[in-house]
Amino acid sequence: MGFKMGIVGLPNVGKSTLFNALTRTAAAQAANFPFCTIEPNVGEVAVPDERLGKLAEIGKSSNVIPARMSFVDIAGLVKGASKGEGLGNQFLANIRECDAIAYVLRCFEDDNVLHVNNRVDPLADAEVVETELMLADLESLEKRLPALEKRAKGGDKEAKVTIDLIHRSLALLREGQSARLVERSAEEEKAFRELQLLTSKPILYVCNVDEGSAATGNENSRKVEQYAKERDAGVVVISAEIESQLAQLPDEEQAEYLGTLELKEPGLNRLIREAYDLLGLQTYFTVGPKEARAWTIHKGDRAPQAAGVIHTDFEKGFIRAQTIAFQDFVELGGEVAARDAGKARDEGKEYVVKDGDVMMFKFNN
């Protein structure tokens, strides 16, 4: 299981440059003028995880298959996008399909790169994007109400639940607040998700800074960090220009280049970690001579759900899962030694999978 993160922002904030760097492709044209990205571009990247290489070495695995996630580069939004300005509603629809949204905010000064509003103000940029998403949600909900109210009058209980959620969402949106703040019970969660509200999605603010500020941030990025903290959102400081240069270097040269910039790792690693945390994701592993593989699941998933990520038949016919903690697998030198030491546990359907578990499933065909 992977997930899809939409990259949004105003034109010329470094969105497509970041996308190109992250996916190591030139699929999204990065150019110094608005609306150069005409169609949404989707790129898959491997999730960096040092643990996988260690497991593959111990398991003498022929193939190493990391978990993957998708980034969607969505054309620049402008004020009025919810009413069709710029490239309009088609891009709001693209955002709807994503699990989370990364707002790329320009936190660098460069007279050679035009800003659509002729100024560098990341908080104002964030508010433009958020306002357009709120307006789109308002319009979407108001359009749905008449049909739902008709169904509710006919005794449709689900319609009544949905109408209540819509009214609560509208109350917040009309006050300029995001729908993610709607208070709801666990029983209402499914109906709320089905509303597909843009402002209900988790958000991550990505501060695109100049190269000299990549390690420490700058005044603009610090403003965004405070802004994100007030909204209980994630934030990453990154230099799209550095990531673009890193993407062109062989792996062995990347560490040396990062060292000259006083950076410990690529921004991609930090971005993915924040995205994982934002969506409540974690990783478990399968290891054997054929392959060592990382699988992405949600925190709190039980063993049958984890098995279902490999194949739905594994979940349906689940019997038990042999489970070894990552640390035990590495320290003891593999599955056999872990089993001999009593560190390989047979877990049943109620077992809540932990990050780093090395698992093998038994199931009915």
C-alpha positions as CSV (number, residue, x, y, z in Angstrom):
1,M,0.0,0.0,0.0
2,G,1.3,3.4,-0.9
3,F,-0.2,6.8,-0.7
4,K,-0.5,9.8,-2.9
5,M,0.6,13.3,-1.9
6,G,-0.5,16.3,-4.0
7,I,2.1,19.1,-4.4
8,V,0.2,22.4,-4.6
9,G,1.1,26.0,-4.5
10,L,1.1,29.3,-6.4
11,P,3.0,29.5,-9.7
12,N,6.8,29.8,-9.5
13,V,7.2,28.7,-5.9
14,G,9.4,25.8,-6.9
15,K,6.7,23.1,-7.0
16,S,7.7,21.4,-10.3
17,T,11.4,21.8,-9.6
18,L,10.8,19.9,-6.3
19,F,8.7,17.3,-8.1
20,N,11.4,16.7,-10.8
21,A,14.0,16.3,-8.1
22,L,11.9,13.9,-6.0
23,T,11.0,11.6,-8.9
24,R,14.3,12.0,-10.7
25,T,12.4,12.7,-13.9
26,A,11.8,15.7,-16.1
27,A,8.1,14.8,-16.5
28,A,6.9,18.1,-15.0
29,Q,8.3,21.0,-17.0
30,A,9.8,23.5,-14.7
31,A,9.8,27.0,-16.3
32,N,9.9,30.6,-15.2
33,F,6.3,31.4,-16.1
34,P,2.9,30.6,-14.6
35,F,0.9,27.5,-15.7
36,C,3.8,25.6,-17.3
37,T,2.3,22.4,-15.8
38,I,-0.7,21.7,-17.9
39,E,-1.6,18.2,-16.7
40,P,-1.0,16.7,-13.3
41,N,2.1,14.6,-13.2
42,V,2.4,11.6,-11.0
43,G,5.8,10.2,-10.0
44,E,6.6,7.2,-7.8
45,V,9.6,7.3,-5.5
46,A,11.1,4.7,-3.3
47,V,10.8,5.3,0.4
48,P,14.3,5.5,1.8
49,D,14.8,3.0,4.8
50,E,18.2,1.9,5.9
51,R,16.7,-1.1,7.7
52,L,15.8,-2.8,4.4
53,G,19.4,-3.0,3.2
54,K,20.4,-4.6,6.5
55,L,17.6,-7.2,6.3
56,A,18.5,-8.0,2.7
57,E,22.1,-8.6,3.6
58,I,21.2,-11.0,6.5
59,G,18.6,-12.8,4.4
60,K,20.9,-13.0,1.4
61,S,18.0,-11.7,-0.7
62,S,18.4,-11.5,-4.5
63,N,16.1,-8.5,-4.8
64,V,15.5,-5.5,-2.6
65,I,12.1,-3.8,-3.0
66,P,11.4,-0.7,-1.0
67,A,8.0,0.7,-0.2
68,R,6.8,3.4,-2.6
69,M,4.8,6.6,-2.5
70,S,3.4,8.8,-5.2
71,F,3.8,12.5,-5.6
72,V,1.3,14.4,-7.8
73,D,2.5,17.7,-9.3
74,I,-0.6,19.9,-9.7
75,A,-0.5,23.1,-11.7
76,G,-0.2,26.4,-9.8
77,L,-3.3,27.7,-8.2
78,V,-4.1,31.4,-8.3
79,K,-6.7,33.5,-6.5
80,G,-10.1,32.7,-8.0
81,A,-9.2,29.1,-9.0
82,S,-12.4,27.9,-7.3
83,K,-14.3,30.0,-9.8
84,G,-12.3,28.9,-12.8
85,E,-9.5,31.4,-12.7
86,G,-6.1,30.3,-14.0
87,L,-6.5,26.6,-14.8
88,G,-9.4,26.3,-12.4
89,N,-11.5,23.5,-11.1
90,Q,-9.8,20.7,-13.0
91,F,-6.9,21.0,-10.7
92,L,-9.1,21.1,-7.6
93,A,-10.4,17.7,-8.8
94,N,-6.8,16.4,-9.0
95,I,-6.3,17.4,-5.4
96,R,-9.4,15.5,-4.4
97,E,-7.8,12.3,-5.4
98,C,-4.8,12.7,-3.1
99,D,-4.5,11.4,0.5
100,A,-2.6,14.5,1.7
101,I,-1.5,17.9,0.4
102,A,1.9,19.4,0.5
103,Y,1.8,23.2,0.2
104,V,5.0,24.4,-1.4
105,L,5.7,27.9,-0.1
106,R,8.3,30.2,-1.6
107,C,10.6,31.3,1.2
108,F,13.5,32.6,-1.0
109,E,14.3,35.9,-2.7
110,D,15.3,35.8,-6.3
111,D,14.8,38.7,-8.7
112,N,15.2,36.4,-11.6
113,V,12.3,34.2,-10.7
114,L,9.0,36.1,-11.0
115,H,6.3,35.8,-8.3
116,V,2.7,35.8,-9.5
117,N,1.9,38.5,-7.0
118,N,5.3,40.3,-7.2
119,R,6.2,39.7,-3.6
120,V,7.6,37.0,-1.4
121,D,5.1,36.3,1.4
122,P,4.7,32.6,2.2
123,L,1.9,33.1,4.7
124,A,-0.2,35.1,2.2
125,D,0.5,32.4,-0.4
126,A,-0.7,29.7,2.0
127,E,-3.8,31.7,2.7
128,V,-4.6,32.0,-1.0
129,V,-4.4,28.3,-1.5
130,E,-6.4,27.5,1.6
131,T,-9.1,30.0,0.7
132,E,-9.5,28.5,-2.7
133,L,-9.9,25.0,-1.3
134,M,-12.4,26.3,1.3
135,L,-14.4,28.0,-1.4
136,A,-14.4,24.9,-3.5
137,D,-15.6,22.8,-0.5
138,L,-18.4,25.4,0.2
139,E,-19.7,25.2,-3.4
140,S,-19.5,21.4,-3.4
141,L,-21.4,21.0,-0.1
142,E,-24.1,23.6,-1.0
143,K,-24.8,21.8,-4.3
144,R,-25.3,18.5,-2.5
145,L,-27.8,19.6,0.1
146,P,-31.0,19.7,-1.9
147,A,-30.8,16.1,-3.2
148,L,-29.8,14.8,0.3
149,E,-32.7,16.7,2.0
150,K,-35.1,15.1,-0.4
151,R,-33.8,11.7,0.5
152,A,-33.9,12.5,4.2
153,K,-37.6,13.4,4.0
154,G,-38.1,10.0,2.5
155,G,-36.6,8.4,5.6
156,D,-33.1,7.8,4.4
157,K,-31.0,7.5,7.6
158,E,-27.6,7.8,5.9
159,A,-28.7,11.0,4.2
160,K,-29.6,12.4,7.6
161,V,-26.2,11.6,9.0
162,T,-24.5,13.2,5.9
163,I,-26.7,16.3,6.1
164,D,-25.6,16.8,9.7
165,L,-22.0,16.5,8.8
166,I,-22.4,18.9,5.9
167,H,-24.0,21.6,8.2
168,R,-21.2,21.2,10.7
169,S,-18.6,21.5,7.8
170,L,-20.4,24.5,6.3
171,A,-20.4,26.3,9.7
172,L,-16.6,26.1,9.9
173,L,-16.0,26.9,6.3
174,R,-18.1,30.0,6.4
175,E,-16.0,31.2,9.3
176,G,-12.8,30.7,7.3
177,Q,-11.8,27.4,9.0
178,S,-10.9,24.1,7.4
179,A,-13.3,21.1,7.4
180,R,-10.6,18.9,9.0
181,L,-11.6,20.7,12.3
182,V,-15.1,19.2,12.2
183,E,-15.8,17.2,15.4
184,R,-17.1,13.8,14.6
185,S,-17.5,10.4,16.1
186,A,-15.8,7.2,14.9
187,E,-19.2,6.1,13.5
188,E,-19.4,9.2,11.4
189,E,-15.9,9.0,10.0
190,K,-16.8,6.9,6.9
191,A,-19.6,9.3,5.9
192,F,-17.3,12.3,6.5
193,R,-14.6,10.8,4.2
194,E,-17.1,10.2,1.5
195,L,-17.7,14.0,1.3
196,Q,-14.2,14.2,-0.2
197,L,-13.6,17.6,1.1
198,L,-10.3,19.3,0.0
199,T,-9.8,21.0,3.4
200,S,-10.3,17.7,5.3
201,K,-7.0,16.3,4.0
202,P,-3.9,16.4,6.2
203,I,-1.5,19.2,5.1
204,L,2.2,19.5,5.1
205,Y,3.8,22.9,4.6
206,V,7.0,22.7,2.5
207,C,9.2,25.8,2.9
208,N,11.3,26.1,-0.3
209,V,14.4,28.1,0.8
210,D,17.6,29.2,-0.9
211,E,20.6,27.0,-0.8
212,G,22.3,28.9,2.1
213,S,19.2,28.5,4.3
214,A,18.7,24.7,3.7
215,A,20.4,23.7,7.0
216,T,19.0,26.4,9.3
217,G,16.0,27.9,7.6
218,N,15.4,31.6,7.4
219,E,13.0,34.3,8.6
220,N,10.3,33.3,6.1
221,S,10.5,29.6,6.9
222,R,10.3,30.4,10.7
223,K,7.1,32.3,10.1
224,V,5.7,29.2,8.3
225,E,6.8,26.9,11.2
226,Q,4.8,29.0,13.6
227,Y,1.9,29.2,11.3
228,A,1.9,25.3,10.9
229,K,2.2,24.9,14.7
230,E,-0.9,26.9,15.2
231,R,-2.8,24.7,12.8
232,D,-1.4,21.4,14.1
233,A,0.2,20.7,10.7
234,G,3.5,19.3,9.6
235,V,6.3,21.5,8.1
236,V,9.6,20.7,6.2
237,V,12.3,23.1,5.3
238,I,13.8,22.1,1.9
239,S,15.8,23.6,-1.0
240,A,14.3,22.5,-4.3
241,E,17.4,23.7,-6.0
242,I,19.6,21.5,-3.8
243,E,17.3,18.5,-4.3
244,S,17.5,19.1,-8.1
245,Q,21.3,19.0,-8.0
246,L,21.3,15.9,-5.8
247,A,19.0,14.1,-8.1
248,Q,21.7,14.4,-10.8
249,L,24.5,13.0,-8.7
250,P,25.5,9.3,-8.3
251,D,24.6,8.0,-4.8
252,E,28.2,7.9,-3.7
253,E,28.6,11.6,-4.4
254,Q,25.5,12.7,-2.7
255,A,26.8,12.3,0.9
256,E,29.9,14.4,0.0
257,Y,27.8,17.2,-1.5
258,L,25.4,17.2,1.5
259,G,28.4,17.4,3.8
260,T,29.6,20.6,2.1
261,L,26.1,22.1,2.8
262,E,26.1,20.9,6.5
263,L,23.1,18.6,5.7
264,K,22.8,15.1,7.0
265,E,20.4,13.7,4.5
266,P,18.4,14.7,1.4
267,G,15.3,16.7,1.9
268,L,13.3,13.8,0.3
269,N,14.0,11.7,3.4
270,R,12.7,14.4,5.8
271,L,9.7,15.0,3.5
272,I,8.7,11.3,3.5
273,R,9.1,10.9,7.2
274,E,6.9,13.9,7.8
275,A,4.3,12.6,5.3
276,Y,4.3,9.2,7.0
277,D,3.8,10.8,10.4
278,L,1.1,13.0,9.0
279,L,-0.9,10.0,7.6
280,G,-0.2,7.7,10.5
281,L,1.8,5.2,8.4
282,Q,4.5,2.7,9.3
283,T,6.5,-0.1,7.7
284,Y,6.8,-3.9,8.1
285,F,9.1,-6.2,6.2
286,T,9.2,-9.6,4.6
287,V,12.6,-11.2,4.1
288,G,13.7,-14.3,2.1
289,P,16.3,-15.5,-0.4
290,K,14.1,-14.3,-3.3
291,E,13.5,-10.7,-1.9
292,A,13.5,-8.4,1.0
293,R,10.6,-6.1,0.8
294,A,9.1,-3.1,2.7
295,W,5.3,-2.8,3.0
296,T,3.4,0.3,4.1
297,I,0.5,0.0,6.5
298,H,-1.4,2.3,8.9
299,K,-0.4,2.5,12.5
300,G,-2.9,0.4,14.5
301,D,-3.4,-2.1,11.6
302,R,-3.7,-5.7,12.8
303,A,-1.9,-8.7,11.3
304,P,-4.7,-9.7,8.9
305,Q,-4.8,-6.2,7.5
306,A,-1.0,-6.2,7.1
307,A,-1.2,-9.5,5.2
308,G,-3.9,-8.1,3.0
309,V,-1.5,-5.5,1.7
310,I,0.5,-8.3,0.0
311,H,-2.7,-10.0,-1.3
312,T,-6.3,-9.9,-0.4
313,D,-6.3,-13.7,-0.1
314,F,-3.8,-13.5,2.7
315,E,-6.2,-11.4,4.7
316,K,-9.3,-13.5,3.9
317,G,-7.6,-16.8,4.8
318,F,-5.3,-15.5,7.6
319,I,-4.3,-18.1,10.2
320,R,-1.3,-16.6,12.0
321,A,1.8,-14.5,11.5
322,Q,5.3,-15.3,12.5
323,T,6.7,-12.0,13.8
324,I,10.2,-11.0,14.7
325,A,11.2,-7.5,15.8
326,F,13.6,-5.8,13.5
327,Q,16.3,-5.4,16.3
328,D,16.1,-9.1,17.2
329,F,16.3,-10.1,13.5
330,V,19.5,-8.0,13.0
331,E,21.2,-8.7,16.3
332,L,20.6,-12.5,16.2
333,G,21.4,-12.8,12.5
334,G,18.2,-13.8,10.8
335,E,15.0,-15.9,11.1
336,V,16.5,-19.2,12.2
337,A,18.6,-17.8,14.9
338,A,15.7,-15.6,16.1
339,R,13.4,-18.6,16.2
340,D,16.0,-20.7,18.2
341,A,16.3,-17.8,20.7
342,G,12.6,-17.7,21.2
343,K,12.3,-14.3,19.5
344,A,10.0,-15.4,16.6
345,R,6.4,-15.2,17.9
346,D,3.3,-16.6,16.4
347,E,0.7,-13.9,16.5
348,G,-3.1,-14.1,15.8
349,K,-5.7,-11.9,14.3
350,E,-5.7,-9.4,17.1
351,Y,-2.0,-8.6,16.9
352,V,-1.3,-4.9,16.3
353,V,1.7,-4.7,13.9
354,K,4.6,-2.6,15.1
355,D,6.9,-0.5,12.9
356,G,9.9,-2.6,11.7
357,D,8.3,-6.1,12.3
358,V,9.7,-8.8,10.1
359,M,6.7,-11.0,9.2
360,M,5.7,-14.3,7.5
361,F,2.1,-15.2,7.1
362,K,0.3,-18.5,7.2
363,F,-3.1,-18.6,5.5
364,N,-5.7,-20.9,4.0
365,N,-5.8,-21.0,0.2
